[in-house]
Amino acid sequence: MSSSISVDLPHNLGAEEAKRRIANNVGKLKDHIPGGSADVKSGWEGDRMNLNLQAMGQEVSAKIDVEETFVRVEVLLPGMLGFFGKQIESLLRKQGGALLEDKSKKS
């Protein structure tokens, strides 16, 4: 049995800039997954990024829909990970904005 999480992350970047930043940062997701050997695959279909992440014998799929003023992250959690849904949702709300950070510019 799987469960899903949906989180809206507000921004004021516009859709194109938000997509650029997400594309630049999505590869860093594996650095935040315990176990150190995550496989992250992603691809764009219009303003939606489809994301598949495999780690520690589990596969998680997600959709990231980019709008002008917010990004909606929908995550499908398999079986046992569903028990951690509330914690994962809280983490997404707190740290999901990292996907929208612009680390390409030095300050």
VEXZA-280012 format. One line per 8 residues: their letters; for each residue x, y, z of N, C-alpha, C. Coordinates in Angstrom, 1 decimal. Layout:
residues N
a) X,Y,Z,X,Y,Z,X,Y,Z  ...
END
This chain:
residues 107
msssisvd) 0.8,-1.2,0.0,0.0,0.0,0.0,0.9,1.2,0.0  0.6,2.2,-0.9,1.4,3.4,-1.0,0.6,4.6,-0.5  1.3,5.6,-0.1,0.6,6.9,0.3,1.2,8.0,-0.5  0.5,9.1,-0.5,1.1,10.3,-1.2,1.1,11.5,-0.3  2.0,12.4,-0.7,2.2,13.7,0.0,2.2,14.8,-1.1  1.5,15.9,-0.8,1.5,17.0,-1.7,1.9,18.3,-0.9  2.9,19.0,-1.3,3.4,20.2,-0.7,3.5,21.3,-1.7  3.0,22.5,-1.4,3.1,23.7,-2.2,4.3,24.5,-1.6
lphnlgae) 5.2,24.9,-2.5,6.3,25.8,-2.0,6.2,27.1,-2.8  5.8,28.2,-2.1,5.6,29.5,-2.7,6.9,30.1,-3.1  6.9,30.9,-4.2,8.1,31.6,-4.7,7.7,32.8,-5.4  8.6,33.7,-5.7,8.3,34.9,-6.5,9.3,35.0,-7.7  9.7,33.8,-8.2,10.7,33.7,-9.3,10.1,33.7,-10.7  8.9,33.4,-10.8,8.3,33.1,-12.2,8.6,31.7,-12.5  7.8,31.1,-13.4,7.9,29.7,-13.7,9.3,29.3,-14.4  9.7,30.1,-15.3,11.0,29.8,-16.1,12.2,29.7,-15.1
eakrrian) 12.3,30.7,-14.3,13.5,30.8,-13.3,13.4,29.7,-12.3  12.2,29.4,-11.9,12.0,28.3,-10.9,12.4,26.9,-11.6  12.0,26.7,-12.8,12.4,25.5,-13.5,13.9,25.4,-13.7  14.5,26.5,-14.0,16.0,26.5,-14.2,16.7,26.1,-12.9  16.2,26.7,-11.8,16.8,26.4,-10.5,16.6,25.0,-10.0  15.4,24.5,-10.3,15.1,23.1,-9.9,16.0,22.2,-10.7  16.1,22.4,-12.0,17.0,21.6,-12.9,18.4,21.6,-12.4  18.9,22.8,-11.9,20.3,22.9,-11.4,20.5,22.1,-10.1
nvgklkdh) 19.4,22.0,-9.3,19.6,21.5,-8.0,19.1,20.0,-7.8  18.3,19.5,-8.7,17.7,18.2,-8.5,18.8,17.1,-8.3  19.9,17.2,-9.0,21.0,16.3,-8.8,21.6,16.2,-7.5  21.4,17.2,-6.7,21.9,17.3,-5.3,21.0,16.5,-4.3  19.9,16.1,-4.8,19.0,15.3,-3.9,19.6,14.1,-3.2  20.4,13.4,-4.0,21.1,12.2,-3.5,21.9,12.5,-2.3  22.4,13.7,-2.1,23.2,14.1,-1.0,22.4,14.1,0.3  21.1,14.2,0.2,20.2,14.3,1.4,19.6,12.9,1.7
ipggsadv) 19.9,11.9,1.0,19.3,10.6,1.2,20.2,9.7,2.1  19.8,9.2,3.2,20.6,8.3,4.0,21.1,7.1,3.2  22.2,6.6,3.5,22.8,5.4,2.9,23.8,5.7,1.8  23.8,6.9,1.3,24.8,7.4,0.4,24.8,6.8,-1.0  23.9,5.9,-1.4,23.9,5.4,-2.7,22.6,5.5,-3.4  22.1,6.7,-3.4,20.8,7.0,-4.1,21.0,7.2,-5.6  20.0,6.7,-6.4,20.0,6.9,-7.8,18.8,7.8,-8.1  19.1,9.0,-8.7,18.0,10.0,-9.0,17.9,10.1,-10.5
ksgwegdr) 16.7,9.9,-11.0,16.5,10.1,-12.4,15.3,11.1,-12.6  15.5,12.1,-13.5,14.5,13.1,-13.7,14.3,13.4,-15.2  13.2,14.0,-15.5,12.9,14.4,-16.9,11.7,15.4,-16.9  11.8,16.4,-17.8,10.7,17.4,-17.9,9.7,17.0,-18.9  8.5,17.3,-18.6,7.4,17.2,-19.6,6.6,18.6,-19.4  7.0,19.5,-20.2,6.4,20.9,-20.1,6.9,21.5,-18.8  5.9,21.9,-17.9,6.2,22.5,-16.6,6.2,21.5,-15.5  6.3,20.2,-15.8,6.3,19.1,-14.8,7.6,18.3,-14.9
mnlnlqam) 8.3,18.2,-13.8,9.4,17.3,-13.7,8.9,16.0,-13.1  9.2,14.9,-13.8,9.0,13.6,-13.2,10.3,13.1,-12.6  10.2,12.6,-11.4,11.4,12.2,-10.6,11.2,10.8,-10.1  12.3,10.0,-10.2,12.3,8.7,-9.6,13.6,8.6,-8.8  13.5,8.1,-7.6,14.6,8.1,-6.7,14.6,6.6,-6.1  15.8,6.0,-6.2,15.9,4.7,-5.6,17.1,4.7,-4.6  16.7,4.2,-3.4,17.7,4.1,-2.3,17.3,3.1,-1.3  18.3,2.4,-0.8,18.1,1.4,0.3,16.9,0.5,0.0
gqevsaki) 16.8,0.0,-1.3,15.8,-1.0,-1.7,14.4,-0.4,-1.9  14.3,0.9,-1.8,13.0,1.5,-2.0,13.0,2.4,-3.2  11.9,2.6,-3.9,11.7,3.5,-5.0,10.6,4.5,-4.7  10.9,5.7,-4.8,10.0,6.8,-4.6,9.8,7.6,-5.9  8.6,7.9,-6.3,8.4,8.7,-7.5,7.7,10.0,-7.0  8.0,11.0,-7.8,7.5,12.3,-7.5,7.2,13.1,-8.8  6.3,14.1,-8.6,6.0,15.0,-9.7,6.2,16.4,-9.1  7.0,17.2,-9.8,7.2,18.6,-9.4,6.6,19.5,-10.5
dveetfvr) 5.4,20.1,-10.2,4.7,21.0,-11.1,5.1,22.5,-10.8  5.6,23.2,-11.8,6.1,24.5,-11.6,5.0,25.5,-12.1  4.6,26.4,-11.3,3.7,27.5,-11.6,4.4,28.8,-11.4  3.8,29.9,-11.8,4.4,31.2,-11.7,4.7,31.6,-10.3  3.9,31.2,-9.3,4.1,31.7,-7.9,4.3,30.6,-6.9  4.2,29.3,-7.3,4.5,28.2,-6.4,4.9,27.0,-7.2  5.5,26.1,-6.4,5.9,24.8,-7.0,5.1,23.7,-6.1  4.5,22.8,-6.8,3.8,21.7,-6.1,4.6,20.5,-6.2
vevllpgm) 4.9,19.9,-5.1,5.7,18.6,-5.1,4.7,17.5,-4.6  4.5,16.5,-5.4,3.7,15.4,-5.1,4.6,14.2,-5.0  4.6,13.5,-3.9,5.5,12.3,-3.7,4.7,11.1,-3.4  4.9,10.0,-4.1,4.3,8.7,-3.9,5.2,7.9,-3.1  4.8,7.6,-1.8,5.7,6.8,-0.9,5.3,5.3,-1.0  6.2,4.4,-1.2,5.8,3.0,-1.2,5.7,2.4,0.2  4.9,1.4,0.3,4.7,0.6,1.6,5.2,1.2,2.9  6.3,0.7,3.3,6.8,1.1,4.6,7.1,2.5,4.8
lgffgkqi) 7.6,3.2,3.7,7.9,4.6,3.8,6.6,5.5,4.1  5.5,4.9,3.8,4.2,5.6,4.1,4.0,5.9,5.6  4.6,5.1,6.4,4.6,5.3,7.9,5.3,6.6,8.3  6.2,7.0,7.5,7.0,8.2,7.8,6.4,9.4,7.0  5.2,9.3,6.4,4.7,10.4,5.6,4.7,11.7,6.2  4.2,11.8,7.5,4.1,13.1,8.1,5.5,13.7,8.3  6.5,12.9,8.7,7.8,13.4,8.9,8.4,13.9,7.6  8.2,13.1,6.5,8.7,13.5,5.2,8.0,14.7,4.7
esllrkqg) 6.7,14.9,4.9,6.0,16.1,4.5,6.6,17.3,5.2  6.8,17.2,6.5,7.4,18.3,7.3,8.7,18.7,6.8  9.6,17.7,6.5,10.9,17.9,5.9,10.8,18.7,4.6  9.9,18.2,3.7,9.7,18.9,2.4,9.3,20.4,2.6  8.4,20.6,3.6,8.0,22.0,3.8,9.1,22.9,4.3  10.0,22.3,5.2,11.1,23.0,5.8,12.2,23.2,4.8  12.6,22.2,4.0,13.8,22.2,3.2,13.6,22.1,1.7  12.3,22.0,1.3,12.0,21.9,-0.1,12.4,23.2,-0.9
galledks) 12.5,24.3,-0.2,12.9,25.5,-0.8,14.3,25.5,-1.4  15.1,24.5,-0.9,16.5,24.4,-1.4,16.5,24.1,-2.8  15.4,23.5,-3.4,15.4,23.2,-4.8,15.3,24.5,-5.6  14.9,25.6,-4.9,14.7,26.9,-5.6,15.9,27.8,-5.4  16.9,27.4,-4.6,18.0,28.3,-4.4,18.9,28.4,-5.6  19.5,29.6,-5.8,20.3,29.8,-6.9,21.8,29.8,-6.4  22.4,28.6,-6.6,23.8,28.5,-6.2,24.8,28.7,-7.3  24.2,29.1,-8.5,25.1,29.3,-9.6,25.8,30.7,-9.5
kks) 25.3,31.6,-8.7,25.8,32.9,-8.6,26.6,33.0,-7.3  27.8,33.5,-7.3,28.6,33.7,-6.1,28.3,35.0,-5.5  28.2,35.1,-4.2,28.0,36.3,-3.5,29.2,37.0,-3.0
END
